[in-house]
């Protein structure tokens, strides 16, 4: 263990960070997560509905660590979720991670939560849990009273490999069904249709994808495609919600399943991603896995362990 660094902790809402604090957090994520190609985007992904604990060096004022967490009142009144905990590489093994986690636990408990989970918190989250390849993080939570819960998987679709898969013809999927990409004029209508039919978390994620597409009309890093029948949205698929290479959410109404709609819409999303120069897409918290393997030659990309702990 390196020398203990005296830090000053401050708790606040992510949405209340000023531009300097946001910049510092982005720099910290980039330094702490060198293998994450979109590390600097993570603070933006975790802005809505999140709180953050910032740890600054008392002597130098530099941001050395951060813990981002959120309540899950819409899912479970008694739970909260740790979305992110990062420490500057040069300040690790100095006790900052433990101090941050203890403060997050305290803040979560004060807010009324009885359980702190380490997992993905829809609608927008960085990871589904702790990457199983990150032995340091696993040891960190194992050693602080957190109980292992489940393993979830991300799947990767390499576009070069998936070209050999048989694609459905959108025009032959079902009579009376129109499949197309979402334009700016469709945004409010699509959001209303998703809200009427699917999960609230999916509505929020679709709104994020559509908002990103609207902000960057000439070169969007997110988007959505949908299918219409009888003036209703009967299927949809979005991409780029948290990162440009991510696929989903996607859904099809029961009456229109097993007609290839979901597959056709995901192919359209992947074509958008290929247009950005991306070579693969990733499905977070994937299921049913066999369907993605069969349809797109998908394979495992990563596995994540979720945790939980009762907080005092």
N, C-alpha and C positions, 0 to 999 in steps of 0.2 A: 504494500500500500504506500502511495506517495504521501507527501506532507499534506495535512489537512488544510484546506483553503477556507478562509472565513468568508461566507457568502451572505448576501442580503436577499431574502425572499419577498416576493410581492405577488399577491393573488389578484386577478382581475379577469374580466371577460375578454375573450379573443377579439371580439368586435370593437373593443375600446382601445386596442393597441394603436399608438400613434405611428406615423410613417417610419420614424427611426427605430422604434421597437420592432415593427414588422420586418424591416430590413435586417436588423440584428438576428431575428429568429430565423429568417431565411438563410442567412450566412451560417448560423449555427447548425441548421439541418444539413446544409451542404457539406460542412466540415465533419459532422458526426456520422453521416450516412454516405460515404464515398461510393458505395456500390449501388445506390439508388439513383437512377438517371434523372428522376424528377424530384429530387430532394427539396429543391427550392420552392416547389409548388405545394408542398405539404401544408404549410401554414394557411394557404388559401383554401385548400380542401377542408380544413378543420376549423374554419372561421365560425360558421353558423351554429349557435346553440352550445358553444364550448366555453369553458373557463381555462385559464392558464396560470401556472405558477412559474415565475421567472426567477432564476438564481444568478445574481451578479456578484462578481468579485468586489468585496467591500473596498479594497485598496485601489483597484484600477477601474472599477465600473464596467468591466467587460462582461458580456453575457456568457455564462459558462454552462448553463443548463436550463431545461424547460420541461414541464410536465403539463400535458393538455388532457382534460377530462370533461365528461359531460353527464348529465342526468338522463335517464331513460324513462321518464314519466309516462310517455306515450306507449311504452312497451311493458314496463314493470315499475310500479310506484316505489319499490324498495331498493332499486339498483342504480348504480352509476357505472360508467365505463372509463377506463384509462385508455385514451386514444393514442398517446405518444409520450415517451420519456426519452430525452436525448441529453447527452453530456459532451462537452467539448473533448476531443481526443486527448488533449494535453492536460486535462483536469480530471481524467478518470482515475479510479482507485484512490480518490481523496475523500470519499464519503458523500459527494454531492448527490449521486443517484439516490442513495438511501434517504437523505434529507428531503429531496424533492418528493419521493414517494410518500414519506410520512406526512408531508404537508398536504399532498393531494388527498390522502386518506382522511385527514382531519377536515379538510374543506368539504369533501363528499359527505362525511358523517354529519357535519354541521348543517348541510343542506337538507338533511332528512333521509339520506340513503343509509341502508343497512349493509349493503354488499357493494364491493368494488370489483368489477369484472375487467379482465384484460382481453379484449376482443374487438371485432369491428362493430361500430355502432352506425347502422344505416340512418339517414340515406347516404351520406358521403363519409367515407372513412379511408384511412391510409392503408391498413392491412387487416386481414381477418383475425389476427392474433400475433403470437410471437413466432417468428420464423424458426423452424426446427433446426436450421443450420446455424443459428445464432446461439451457440452454447453459453456464451457469457450472459445473455439475457435470460436464458432458461435457468441458469444457476442463480441469477439475481432474484428471480421471483420464487424459485424453489426455496431459497434460503430466507425468505421473508414471510413465510406462512401462507403462501398462495397455493390453492389446490388445483391440480390439473383437471380440466373438464373434457374437452374433446379436441380431435384433430380435424381441421378442415383443409381443403385443397383448392389451389388455383390450377387451371388448365391453360395450356399454351397452344395456340393454333399457328403453326408456321405457314405463311401464305404460299410459299413454294411447294410445300408438301400437300397442302389442301387443294391445290389445283387439280390433283388427280381424283378428287372426290366428285361424285356425280351431283350436279347442281339442278335444282328444280327450276322449271320455267315459270316465272311469276305469272305469265299470262295463261298458263294451263293449270294453275293451282285449283281454282274453283270458279265456276261461272258466277258473274255478278260481283266479283271482288276486284278492287283496284288497289294496286301496290305502288307506292311512290315515296319519295323523300319529303321530309317536312320543310316547307318554305316558311319565311317569316310570317306570312299571312295565316299559316295553320297553327301557330304556337298556342294561342289561347284555346282554340277548339280542341287540340290534342290534349292539352293539360286537363281540360274539363272532362274529356272522354276517359282518360286514365284515372282521374279522381273518381269517376262514377263506377268504374269496373274493377280496378286493381288496388294493390296495397298503398297506404299513404306514403310509405318509404319510396315506392317506385315513382309515385307522383313527384316527390321532391327531387329525385334523381333525374327524371325526365326534364323537369324545369331547369335544372342545372345545365344539362346537355343543350337544351334549346337556347338558354341564355348565352352560353359560350358561343354557339353557332351564330347567334344574332350579333354579338359583339365583333365577330371576325368573319363577316360575310364573304370576303374575298379569299380567305384562307382559314376556314374553320378547323378547330382542333377537337370538335365534338359535334354530334348531330343525332338525328333520329329518322327512322323510316317507319311507315305504318301502312295498314291495310284497311280499306273501307268497304263495308257491305251494308246496304239498306240505310245509308247515311250515318252509320255508326262505325267507330274504330273497333275492329275485331281482333287486331293484333298490332304489336309495335315492337321495336327494338331500338335501343339507344347505344351510343358509344362515346367514350371520352369524358365520362362523368368526373372521374378523379384524375385520370391520366389519359393522354391521347391514345395509348395502345389498348386500353381496357374496353371490353365488350359488355353490354348489359346496362340496365335490366332489359328483359324481353318477356313478353307474355302474349298468350292467345286465349280468347274466350272459349269456353268448353265446346260450344257448337261448331267451332271452326278448327278444332285441333285435328291432327293426323291428316292434314291436307298439304303440308309443306310450307305453310305460311311463315312460321317462326324461322325455319331454315332459310327461306328466300330473303327475309328481312335481315338476318344476320350476315348473309352473303353481301347484301347491299352495304351494310356497315363496314365490312372488311374491305370492300372496294374503295370506300371513302378513305379508310386508313392507309391502304396501299397508295392512294393518290397523294398522301403526305410523305411518302417515301418510307413508311414503316414496313417492316418485314414480317411482323407477327402481331397477333392479337391475344389478349389474355382475359379469361373469364374468372372473376373472383368468386370464391365460395361456390364453386361450380356444382351443379347437379341438374338432372341426372348425368353422371359422368359418362356412362355407356353411350348415351345419345350423342354427346359431343365427339366421342372417339369414333363412332360409326359414321357420323355425318361429315366430320371435318378433319379426321385423322388427328384429333387432339391428343396431347400427352401431358403428363404432370409437369408443372413448372416449379411449384413450391408447395410446402405443407406448413401449416400453422397450428400452434398449440394455444388453446384458450385457457384462462385461469379465472378463479374467483376467490374472494376472501371477505369474511365479515369484518366490517370496520366498526370500531368502538363509537 
